């Protein structure tokens, strides 16, 4: 069966769109993209190509990104978590034979996934989280310190020496700004400047053996060290020379087979 383009409506009345690949399977895999990203990136495509025809696949874009209608400017983790819940329910309606849901997310999507699961509105049977940006509280400060000291070598180990906390708080209260390709209001910064989503693990129903985290050892956008409160029994796969995107072939070959086996329970 060919890939289908599915439209649905979120709570704000926007129209997100998703790519659906169906299979004779009781497993549904949902791909969740990160900040200003899409689920047609190669990191996701590589997985899709291995799984087509074996499990049901759902690649959707949050409102205001990629093929999806809506505004990007009012982005918050809470809003996108609500949209993820709607998207999964639409997926289940499209594929009523699905009994198990697996979620694959990258970067900020990992916060969105954990936040959605903590509401108990959805249940996931397995999670695969790539380069999770869980520790928003410290990451926002780390990114700010780097942006304000571009002539310095700022790393996770020393960023606090260069952080101006007063200036950081003032920056989070800025009404709006342009970031790369999008205009964004300040709700995201106000929502996340004091939040570490690792603390929400206690609120989700998941056997930790069903949690696979993949993180690059050379990730300087979201350093591995930022995630110091992961569940002890989860699987953590460290990618040699791996950056934040995890799309270079030498990185992909370190994790792709493991991801496929994790999903297919091989």
C-alpha positions in Angstrom: 0.0 0.0 0.0 1.3 3.5 -0.9 2.0 6.1 1.8 -1.1 8.1 2.6 -1.3 11.8 3.5 -3.8 12.2 6.4 -5.2 15.5 7.7 -6.7 16.1 11.1 -7.7 19.0 13.4 -6.0 19.9 16.6 -7.7 21.6 19.6 -6.9 25.1 18.2 -8.6 24.3 14.9 -5.3 24.0 12.9 -4.8 21.2 10.4 -1.7 19.1 11.0 -0.8 16.5 8.4 0.8 13.1 8.7 2.2 10.4 6.5 0.7 7.0 7.1 2.1 3.6 6.1 -0.1 0.7 7.0 0.9 -2.9 7.6 -0.8 -6.1 8.9 0.5 -5.6 12.4 -0.7 -4.8 15.8 2.2 -2.4 16.4 2.1 1.3 15.5 5.2 3.5 15.5 4.8 7.2 15.9 7.7 9.6 14.8 7.9 12.9 16.7 10.2 15.7 15.4 12.1 18.2 17.4 12.3 22.0 17.4 11.9 23.5 13.9 12.4 20.0 12.4 10.2 17.5 10.5 9.7 13.7 10.5 11.0 13.4 7.0 14.6 13.9 8.1 17.0 11.2 7.2 17.3 9.9 10.8 13.6 9.0 10.6 13.6 7.9 6.9 16.3 5.4 7.6 14.1 3.7 10.2 10.9 4.0 8.1 12.7 2.2 5.1 13.5 -0.7 7.4 10.0 -1.0 8.9 7.7 -0.4 6.0 5.3 -3.3 5.6 6.2 -4.7 9.0 4.5 -2.3 11.4 2.2 0.7 11.0 4.0 4.0 10.7 2.8 7.5 11.5 5.0 10.5 10.7 3.2 13.7 11.5 4.3 17.4 11.7 3.3 19.7 14.5 1.2 22.7 13.5 3.1 25.4 11.8 5.9 23.1 10.6 6.5 21.3 7.3 3.3 20.4 5.6 1.1 21.2 8.6 -1.0 24.4 8.8 -1.1 26.6 11.9 1.1 29.1 13.7 4.6 28.2 15.1 4.8 31.4 17.1 2.8 30.2 20.1 4.8 27.0 20.5 5.0 25.4 24.0 5.8 21.9 25.1 2.3 21.7 26.7 0.6 22.7 23.5 2.6 20.2 21.4 2.0 17.4 24.0 -1.7 18.0 23.6 -1.3 17.9 19.8 0.6 14.6 20.1 -2.2 13.0 22.0 -4.7 14.0 19.3 -2.3 12.7 16.6 -1.9 9.4 18.2 -5.7 9.0 18.6 -6.2 9.8 14.9 -3.5 7.2 14.1 -5.4 4.6 16.2 -8.6 5.4 14.3 -6.9 5.0 11.0 -5.4 1.6 12.1 -7.9 0.2 14.6 -6.0 -3.1 14.8 -3.1 -1.5 16.6 -2.6 -2.8 20.2 0.8 -1.4 21.0 2.2 2.1 20.4 5.9 2.9 20.1 7.2 6.5 20.1 10.4 7.7 18.5 11.4 11.3 19.2 14.3 13.6 18.8 15.6 16.4 21.0 12.7 18.6 22.2 10.2 15.9 21.1 11.4 13.8 24.0 10.1 16.5 26.4 6.8 16.6 24.5 6.5 12.8 24.6 7.2 12.6 28.4 4.8 15.5 29.0 2.0 13.8 27.0 2.5 10.5 28.7 2.4 12.2 32.1 -1.1 13.3 31.5 -2.2 9.7 31.2 -4.1 10.6 28.0 -2.1 8.1 26.1 0.0 5.0 26.8 3.2 4.0 25.1 4.6 0.5 25.1 8.1 1.5 24.0 10.1 4.7 23.7 13.1 5.4 21.5 14.5 8.9 22.4 17.3 10.4 20.3 19.4 13.2 21.9 16.7 14.1 24.4 16.7 17.7 25.5 15.1 16.9 28.8 17.0 19.4 31.1 15.4 22.5 29.7 16.2 24.5 32.9 19.9 24.1 32.5 20.0 23.8 28.7 18.3 27.2 28.2 21.0 28.8 30.4 23.8 26.9 28.6 22.6 28.1 25.2 22.2 31.6 26.5 25.8 31.7 28.0 27.1 30.4 24.6 25.2 33.0 22.6 26.5 35.8 24.8 30.2 34.7 24.8 30.9 33.6 21.3 34.6 34.5 21.7 34.9 32.0 24.5 35.0 28.2 24.6 31.8 27.4 26.4 31.2 23.8 27.4 28.7 22.1 29.7 31.4 21.9 32.4 32.1 25.6 32.5 29.0 27.5 31.2 27.9 28.6 34.6 31.1 30.6 35.0 29.9 32.7 32.0 26.2 32.8 32.8 24.6 36.2 33.7 21.4 34.9 35.4 19.8 38.4 35.5 20.3 38.9 31.8 19.1 35.4 31.1 15.8 36.0 33.0 15.3 39.3 31.2 15.9 37.6 27.9 13.2 34.9 28.6 10.7 37.7 29.2 11.4 39.3 25.8 8.0 39.5 24.0 9.0 37.9 20.7 12.0 37.0 18.5 13.0 35.5 15.2 14.8 32.1 15.5 16.2 30.7 12.3 13.1 30.6 10.1 10.3 31.2 12.6 8.9 34.0 14.7 8.4 32.9 18.3 6.7 34.4 21.3 8.2 34.0 24.8 5.8 31.4 26.2 8.3 28.6 25.4 11.0 30.2 27.5 8.7 31.1 30.4 7.3 27.6 30.4 10.7 25.8 30.4 13.2 28.0 32.2 12.7 26.1 35.4 11.7 22.7 34.1 13.7 19.4 33.9 11.5 16.8 32.2 13.5 13.9 33.6 11.6 14.5 36.8 8.4 13.5 35.0 9.6 9.9 34.5 7.9 9.1 37.9 4.6 10.1 36.4 4.6 7.7 33.4 3.6 4.1 33.1 6.5 2.3 31.4 8.8 -0.6 32.1 12.3 1.0 31.9 13.5 -2.0 29.8 11.2 -0.6 27.1 13.1 2.7 27.1 16.0 3.2 24.7 17.9 6.4 24.7 20.5 7.2 22.0 22.9 10.1 22.5 26.0 11.3 20.7 29.2 11.6 22.7 30.1 14.7 20.7 26.7 16.4 21.0 27.5 20.0 22.0 23.9 21.3 21.5 22.5 18.9 24.1 25.4 17.4 25.9 24.9 13.9 27.3 25.9 15.3 30.7 22.7 17.3 30.8 20.8 14.1 31.3 21.9 13.0 34.7 18.6 11.8 36.0 17.6 9.1 33.6 15.9 5.9 34.9 18.6 3.5 36.0 17.2 0.5 34.1 16.8 2.1 30.7 19.1 1.3 27.8 21.5 4.1 27.0 23.3 3.8 23.6 26.3 6.2 23.3 27.3 7.1 19.8 31.0 7.6 19.1 31.6 11.0 17.6 27.8 11.4 17.5 26.5 15.0 17.1 23.0 16.2 17.9 21.4 15.4 14.6 22.7 11.8 14.5 22.3 11.6 10.7 25.8 11.1 9.4 26.3 7.5 8.0 28.9 6.5 10.5 26.6 7.5 13.3 23.5 5.8 11.8 25.3 2.5 11.5 26.0 2.5 15.2 22.3 2.6 16.1 20.0 1.7 13.2 20.0 -2.1 13.6 19.6 -1.7 17.3 16.5 0.5 16.8 14.9 -1.9 14.3 15.6 -4.9 16.6 14.2 -3.0 19.6 11.0 -2.3 17.6 10.6 -5.8 16.1 11.6 -7.4 19.4 14.4 -9.4 17.7 
